[in-house]
């Protein structure tokens, strides 16, 4: 399913290494826009025809990669637990059309029109697509136009509230958002919007929430305007401008307050869309951000072992994993499925052991101790056991070969006895292999071994 991306873009300038390095400076905005729109149309046609699906079963565990979960280091870690992960197509994200209203608003708040095409972001998206290819070939990453489901549909709405949007969410949720809101001043400098490190009386602000690490934010501009009725109760003409004077402090404070409330509602709607999409794709939803994780803890139904285990997987510190190539890790997952499954079950057991703790510090300590025992102590203890098994197997093999060599001249009975000895050796090996794969740390022992072959 994911190969459609590479099949379409392989022969275009988008995935050409030299053009990526140059941020496509040899191509005009029109050429870039046309290619992205053609690719967008191709992708949406596949989506609408249901050619893009996420295959899954009751036994498999899949998740949507949100935020930084699609970073290469995070993908390696989640590959220690998940069967597959759905990653947003990074080039498709760059294909969203700017409407006339988008362009007008961007110019209105001080952004230059030529900056609407972000060539740097496109270059990064193309490079990410190249980096993801080994994960896709290995059957772990499934590319999907996730961003399409979160795009604004229709025209820009004009909203009004005579209570400052204090009713945007239930009071307990709105209070949670307000306590964690981080509001900063925005200045337009040479056609770019610069977010400052402080908040002062101004007409442009940026709002984010602590614990989201840049995962969600919105900008607002305080304008002055007037409505002019064009006909009775149907059409109005809105005239807006940005005054050069600063607003009164009570006006500024009220505007900031209602902007936080609107951002809270917008984030909540966005979160609901992501959860719904995960359900539609038969994926578990993992809260990578502390802010969202704490928000959803108010609903006990979200306290599930797979999602909690996936979250703890992202926090595992496995230094030697960074030295393992993506190709080798994918090959190991596909060839040692039984060992991978046993490791995953033990991983879930560790997380399950902490599920009844109410203190986040105690939960973290239990999980970290369990991971240390599994990933470091048991992996080291497994090495001498494997050497011991192999030494015994080599001795049995020598005896079997010697018996075979001595039996050839003697006749049928001796040959029959030697064959039995060889079969016994085979049985011992199968038992040896079975014992190894049933050990929950055997999979990570093989992962660590890959670092020595690089």
C-alpha positions as CSV (number, residue, x, y, z in Angstrom):
1,X,0.0,0.0,0.0
2,X,2.8,2.5,0.9
3,X,4.7,1.8,-2.2
4,X,2.4,4.1,-4.2
5,X,4.3,7.1,-2.8
6,X,7.6,6.0,-4.2
7,X,6.1,4.7,-7.5
8,X,4.7,8.1,-8.2
9,X,7.5,10.3,-7.0
10,X,10.5,8.2,-8.0
11,X,11.1,9.9,-11.4
12,X,10.2,13.4,-10.3
13,X,12.5,16.2,-9.0
14,X,10.9,15.9,-5.5
15,X,13.0,12.9,-4.5
16,X,16.2,13.9,-6.5
17,X,19.0,14.2,-3.9
18,X,20.7,17.2,-5.5
19,X,17.4,19.1,-5.8
20,X,16.6,18.4,-2.2
21,X,20.0,19.8,-1.1
22,X,19.4,22.9,-3.1
23,X,15.8,23.4,-1.8
24,X,14.6,23.1,-5.4
25,X,16.1,26.4,-6.4
26,X,16.1,25.4,-10.1
27,X,12.3,25.2,-10.1
28,X,9.7,27.9,-10.1
29,X,6.8,28.1,-7.7
30,X,4.4,27.2,-10.4
31,X,6.4,24.0,-11.3
32,X,6.5,22.9,-7.6
33,X,2.8,23.7,-7.1
34,X,1.8,21.8,-10.2
35,X,3.7,18.6,-9.2
36,X,2.4,18.7,-5.6
37,X,-1.2,19.2,-6.9
38,X,-0.9,16.3,-9.3
39,X,0.5,14.1,-6.5
40,X,-2.3,15.2,-4.2
41,X,-5.0,14.4,-6.8
42,X,-3.4,11.0,-7.3
43,X,-3.3,10.2,-3.6
44,X,-6.9,11.3,-3.0
45,X,-8.1,9.2,-5.9
46,X,-6.6,6.2,-4.3
47,X,-8.0,7.2,-0.9
48,X,-11.5,7.7,-2.3
49,X,-11.4,4.4,-4.2
50,X,-10.4,2.7,-0.9
51,X,-7.2,1.5,-2.5
52,X,-5.3,2.9,0.5
53,X,-6.1,0.6,3.5
54,X,-4.3,-0.5,6.6
55,X,-4.3,-4.2,6.8
56,X,-4.6,-5.5,10.4
57,X,-5.8,-8.4,12.5
58,X,-7.0,-9.0,16.0
59,X,-3.6,-10.4,16.9
60,X,-1.5,-7.5,15.4
61,X,-0.8,-4.2,17.2
62,X,-0.8,-1.1,15.1
63,X,-0.6,2.6,15.9
64,X,-0.7,6.0,14.3
65,X,2.6,7.9,14.5
66,X,1.8,11.3,15.9
67,X,4.2,14.2,16.6
68,X,7.8,13.0,16.9
69,X,6.8,9.3,16.8
70,X,7.7,9.4,13.1
71,X,11.3,10.4,13.9
72,X,13.8,7.7,12.9
73,X,15.0,7.1,16.4
74,X,11.4,6.8,17.7
75,X,10.4,4.4,14.9
76,X,13.3,2.1,15.9
77,X,12.0,2.0,19.4
78,X,8.4,1.5,18.5
79,X,9.5,-1.4,16.2
80,X,10.4,-3.2,19.4
81,X,6.7,-3.5,20.2
82,X,4.4,-2.7,17.3
83,X,3.6,-4.9,14.3
84,X,3.1,-1.9,12.1
85,X,2.9,1.9,12.4
86,X,1.0,4.3,10.2
87,X,3.0,7.4,9.3
88,X,1.7,10.5,7.7
89,X,2.9,11.0,4.1
90,X,5.3,14.0,4.6
91,X,5.1,15.1,1.0
92,X,1.3,15.0,0.9
93,X,1.3,17.4,3.9
94,X,3.0,19.9,1.7
95,X,0.4,19.7,-1.0
96,X,-2.5,21.5,0.7
97,X,-3.8,24.3,-1.5
98,X,-3.9,27.9,-0.3
99,X,-7.2,29.5,-0.9
100,X,-7.6,33.1,-1.9
101,X,-8.7,33.8,1.7
102,X,-5.5,32.1,3.0
103,X,-3.3,34.2,0.8
104,X,-5.1,37.4,1.6
105,X,-5.0,36.7,5.4
106,X,-1.3,35.8,5.2
107,X,-0.5,39.1,3.5
108,X,-2.8,41.0,5.8
109,X,-0.9,39.9,8.9
110,X,2.4,40.7,7.4
111,X,3.6,37.6,5.6
112,X,5.1,37.9,2.1
113,X,3.3,36.1,-0.6
114,X,6.4,34.4,-2.0
115,X,7.0,32.8,1.4
116,X,3.7,30.8,1.1
117,X,5.6,27.9,-0.6
118,X,8.0,26.6,2.1
119,X,10.9,25.1,0.1
120,X,12.8,24.2,3.2
121,X,9.9,22.2,4.6
122,X,9.4,20.5,1.3
123,X,13.1,19.5,1.2
124,X,12.8,18.0,4.7
125,X,9.6,16.1,3.8
126,X,11.3,14.6,0.7
127,X,14.4,13.6,2.8
128,X,12.2,12.1,5.4
129,X,10.4,10.0,2.7
130,X,13.8,8.7,1.6
131,X,14.8,7.9,5.2
132,X,11.5,6.0,5.7
133,X,11.9,3.7,2.8
134,X,13.7,0.9,4.7
135,X,10.9,0.8,7.2
136,X,8.4,0.6,4.4
137,X,10.2,-2.2,2.6
138,X,10.5,-4.0,5.9
139,X,6.7,-3.9,6.1
140,X,6.7,-1.9,9.4
141,X,5.8,1.6,8.2
142,X,2.6,2.2,6.3
143,X,2.4,5.6,4.7
144,X,-1.0,7.3,4.6
145,X,-2.3,10.8,3.9
146,X,-3.2,11.4,7.6
147,X,-3.0,15.2,7.3
148,X,-6.0,15.2,4.9
149,X,-8.4,14.2,7.7
150,X,-7.3,17.2,9.8
151,X,-7.4,19.9,7.0
152,X,-10.0,22.6,7.3
153,X,-13.0,21.9,5.1
154,X,-14.9,24.8,3.5
155,X,-14.5,28.5,4.1
156,X,-12.9,30.3,7.1
157,X,-15.6,30.6,9.8
158,X,-16.4,33.8,11.6
159,X,-17.2,33.1,15.2
160,X,-18.7,35.3,17.9
161,X,-19.3,34.7,21.6
162,X,-20.8,37.2,24.1
163,X,-19.2,35.2,26.9
164,X,-15.6,35.1,25.5
165,X,-16.0,31.4,24.5
166,X,-16.1,30.4,28.2
167,X,-18.6,27.8,27.1
168,X,-16.3,26.3,24.5
169,X,-15.7,23.2,26.7
170,X,-16.8,21.8,30.1
171,X,-15.4,24.0,32.9
172,X,-13.0,21.3,34.2
173,X,-11.5,20.9,30.8
174,X,-11.3,24.6,30.0
175,X,-9.6,25.1,33.4
176,X,-7.0,22.5,32.5
177,X,-6.3,24.2,29.2
178,X,-6.0,27.7,30.8
179,X,-3.6,26.6,33.5
180,X,-1.2,25.3,30.8
181,X,-1.6,28.0,28.1
182,X,1.6,29.7,27.0
183,X,0.9,33.0,25.2
184,X,3.7,35.0,23.5
185,X,3.9,38.1,21.4
186,X,4.3,37.8,17.6
187,X,6.0,40.4,15.4
188,X,6.1,40.6,11.6
189,X,9.7,41.2,10.5
190,X,10.6,41.3,6.8
191,X,7.7,39.2,5.7
192,X,8.2,36.6,8.4
193,X,6.2,36.1,11.6
194,X,8.6,36.0,14.6
195,X,7.4,34.5,17.9
196,X,9.0,36.3,20.9
197,X,9.9,34.8,24.2
198,X,7.5,37.0,26.2
199,X,4.0,38.5,26.2
200,X,3.3,42.2,26.1
201,X,0.5,44.4,25.0
202,X,0.3,43.8,21.2
203,X,-2.0,42.9,18.4
204,X,-0.5,39.5,17.4
205,X,-0.1,36.5,19.7
206,X,0.9,32.8,19.5
207,X,-0.7,30.3,21.9
208,X,0.6,26.8,22.8
209,X,0.2,24.5,25.7
210,X,2.8,23.3,28.1
211,X,3.5,19.6,27.6
212,X,2.8,19.7,23.9
213,X,6.4,20.5,22.8
214,X,5.2,22.4,19.8
215,X,2.7,19.7,18.8
216,X,-0.2,22.2,18.5
217,X,-0.5,26.0,18.4
218,X,-2.5,28.8,17.0
219,X,-1.9,32.5,16.1
220,X,-4.3,35.4,16.5
221,X,-4.4,39.0,15.3
222,X,-6.5,41.7,17.0
223,X,-8.0,43.8,14.3
224,X,-10.4,46.7,14.1
225,X,-13.4,46.2,11.8
226,X,-16.9,47.1,10.8
227,X,-19.8,45.3,9.2
228,X,-21.8,46.6,6.3
229,X,-25.1,44.9,5.4
230,X,-25.3,44.1,1.6
231,X,-28.8,42.7,1.9
232,X,-31.2,41.8,4.6
233,X,-29.8,39.2,7.0
234,X,-27.9,37.3,4.3
235,X,-24.7,38.9,3.1
236,X,-22.4,41.3,4.9
237,X,-19.3,43.2,4.0
238,X,-16.5,43.0,6.6
239,X,-13.9,45.7,6.6
240,X,-10.8,45.0,8.8
241,X,-7.6,46.7,9.5
242,X,-4.7,46.4,12.0
243,X,-4.4,49.7,13.8
244,X,-0.9,51.0,14.5
245,X,-1.9,51.8,18.1
246,X,-1.9,49.3,20.9
247,X,-5.3,48.2,22.4
248,X,-6.5,49.2,25.8
249,X,-5.3,46.8,28.5
250,X,-8.8,45.5,29.4
251,X,-9.5,44.9,25.7
252,X,-6.1,43.1,25.3
253,X,-6.7,40.9,28.3
254,X,-10.2,39.9,27.2
255,X,-8.9,39.1,23.7
256,X,-6.1,36.9,25.1
257,X,-8.5,35.1,27.3
258,X,-11.0,34.3,24.6
259,X,-8.2,33.3,22.2
260,X,-7.0,30.7,24.8
261,X,-10.5,29.4,25.0
262,X,-10.8,29.1,21.2
263,X,-7.4,27.4,21.0
264,X,-8.5,24.9,23.7
265,X,-11.6,24.0,21.7
266,X,-9.7,23.7,18.5
267,X,-7.1,21.4,20.1
268,X,-9.8,19.3,21.6
269,X,-11.6,18.9,18.3
270,X,-8.2,18.1,16.6
271,X,-7.5,15.4,19.3
272,X,-11.0,13.9,18.8
273,X,-10.3,13.6,15.0
274,X,-7.0,11.8,15.6
275,X,-8.6,9.4,18.0
276,X,-11.5,8.7,15.6
277,X,-9.1,8.2,12.7
278,X,-7.0,5.7,14.8
279,X,-10.2,3.7,15.4
280,X,-11.2,3.8,11.7
281,X,-7.7,2.5,10.8
282,X,-7.8,-0.2,13.6
283,X,-4.9,1.4,15.4
284,X,-4.3,2.1,19.0
285,X,-4.0,5.8,19.9
286,X,-0.8,6.7,21.8
287,X,-0.5,10.0,23.6
288,X,3.1,11.0,23.1
289,X,2.6,14.4,24.6
290,X,2.3,14.7,28.4
291,X,-0.4,17.4,28.0
292,X,-2.7,15.1,26.0
293,X,-1.9,12.1,28.1
294,X,-3.0,13.8,31.3
295,X,-6.1,15.2,29.5
296,X,-7.3,11.7,28.5
297,X,-6.6,10.2,31.9
298,X,-9.8,11.7,33.0
299,X,-11.5,9.0,30.9
300,X,-10.7,5.5,32.4
301,X,-11.6,3.9,29.0
302,X,-8.4,5.2,27.6
303,X,-6.2,3.4,30.2
304,X,-5.3,0.4,28.0
305,X,-2.3,-1.8,28.2
306,X,-1.2,-1.6,24.5
307,X,-1.3,2.2,24.4
308,X,0.4,2.5,27.7
309,X,3.1,0.0,26.7
310,X,3.7,1.9,23.4
311,X,4.1,5.1,25.3
312,X,6.7,3.5,27.6
313,X,8.4,2.1,24.6
314,X,9.1,5.6,23.4
315,X,10.8,6.3,26.7
316,X,13.1,3.3,26.7
317,X,16.7,4.2,26.8
318,X,18.5,1.6,24.5
319,X,21.8,3.3,23.5
320,X,22.9,0.4,21.2
321,X,19.7,0.6,19.2
322,X,21.0,3.7,17.4
323,X,23.9,1.7,16.1
324,X,21.6,-0.9,14.4
325,X,20.7,-0.2,10.8
326,X,17.0,0.0,9.9
327,X,17.4,-2.8,7.3
328,X,18.9,-5.2,9.9
329,X,16.2,-4.4,12.5
330,X,13.4,-5.0,9.9
331,X,15.0,-8.2,8.8
332,X,15.3,-9.5,12.4
333,X,11.6,-8.7,13.1
334,X,10.5,-10.5,10.0
335,X,12.7,-13.6,10.6
336,X,12.3,-14.0,14.3
337,X,8.6,-13.4,14.8
338,X,8.3,-15.8,17.8
339,X,11.2,-14.1,19.7
340,X,9.7,-10.7,18.9
341,X,6.3,-11.7,20.2
342,X,7.8,-13.1,23.5
343,X,9.7,-9.9,24.1
344,X,6.6,-7.8,23.5
345,X,4.6,-9.9,26.0
346,X,7.2,-9.4,28.6
347,X,7.3,-5.7,27.9
348,X,3.5,-5.6,28.4
349,X,3.9,-7.5,31.7
350,X,6.3,-4.9,33.0
351,X,3.8,-2.0,32.2
352,X,0.9,-4.0,33.6
353,X,2.7,-4.4,36.9
354,X,2.5,-0.6,37.4
355,X,-1.0,0.0,36.2
356,X,-2.5,0.3,39.7
357,X,0.0,2.9,41.0
358,X,-1.4,6.4,41.2
359,X,2.0,8.2,41.6
360,X,3.6,9.0,38.2
361,X,7.0,8.8,39.9
362,X,6.3,5.3,41.2
363,X,5.0,4.2,37.8
364,X,8.1,5.5,36.0
365,X,10.4,3.8,38.6
366,X,8.7,0.4,38.2
367,X,8.8,0.6,34.4
368,X,12.4,1.8,34.3
369,X,13.6,-0.9,36.7
370,X,11.7,-3.6,34.7
371,X,13.3,-2.3,31.4
372,X,16.7,-2.2,32.9
373,X,16.3,-5.8,34.1
374,X,15.0,-7.0,30.7
375,X,17.3,-5.0,28.4
376,X,20.6,-5.0,30.3
377,X,20.8,-7.6,33.1
378,X,19.0,-10.4,31.4
379,X,20.6,-9.8,28.0
380,X,24.1,-10.0,29.6
381,X,23.1,-13.2,31.5
382,X,21.9,-14.8,28.3
383,X,25.3,-14.6,26.6
384,X,27.1,-17.3,28.8
385,X,24.0,-19.5,28.6
386,X,24.1,-19.4,24.8
387,X,27.8,-20.2,24.8
388,X,27.2,-23.1,27.1
389,X,24.4,-24.5,24.9
390,X,26.6,-24.1,21.8
391,X,29.5,-25.9,23.5
392,X,27.3,-28.8,24.4
393,X,25.9,-28.9,20.9
394,X,29.3,-28.9,19.3
395,X,30.4,-31.9,21.4
396,X,27.3,-33.8,20.5
397,X,27.9,-32.9,16.8
398,X,31.5,-34.3,17.0
399,X,30.3,-37.5,18.5
400,X,27.7,-37.9,15.8
401,X,30.1,-37.3,13.0
402,X,32.7,-39.7,14.5
403,X,30.0,-42.4,14.8
404,X,29.0,-41.9,11.2
405,X,32.6,-42.2,10.0
406,X,33.2,-45.4,12.0
407,X,29.9,-47.0,10.9
408,X,30.2,-46.8,7.1
409,X,32.5,-50.0,6.7
410,X,30.7,-52.2,9.2
411,X,27.2,-52.8,7.9
412,X,23.5,-51.9,8.3
413,X,23.1,-52.1,12.1
414,X,25.9,-49.6,12.8
415,X,24.6,-47.2,10.2
416,X,21.1,-47.4,11.7
417,X,22.4,-46.6,15.2
418,X,24.4,-43.6,13.9
419,X,21.4,-42.2,12.1
420,X,19.5,-42.3,15.4
421,X,22.4,-40.5,17.1
422,X,22.2,-37.8,14.4
423,X,18.5,-37.4,14.8
424,X,19.0,-37.1,18.6
425,X,21.4,-34.3,17.9
426,X,18.9,-32.6,15.7
427,X,16.2,-32.9,18.4
428,X,18.7,-31.3,20.9
429,X,19.3,-28.4,18.6
430,X,15.5,-27.8,18.1
431,X,15.0,-27.9,21.9
432,X,17.9,-25.5,22.3
433,X,16.5,-23.1,19.7
434,X,13.1,-23.3,21.2
435,X,14.4,-22.5,24.7
436,X,16.3,-19.5,23.4
437,X,13.3,-18.0,21.5
438,X,11.0,-18.5,24.5
439,X,13.4,-16.3,26.6
440,X,11.8,-12.8,26.5
441,X,15.2,-11.1,26.2
442,X,16.5,-13.2,23.3
443,X,15.1,-10.8,20.7
444,X,17.0,-7.9,22.3
445,X,20.1,-10.1,22.6
446,X,20.0,-10.5,18.8
447,X,19.4,-6.7,18.4
448,X,22.5,-6.0,20.5
449,X,24.5,-8.5,18.5
450,X,23.7,-6.6,15.3
451,X,25.7,-3.6,16.6
452,X,28.9,-5.8,16.5
453,X,28.4,-6.6,12.9
454,X,28.1,-3.0,11.6
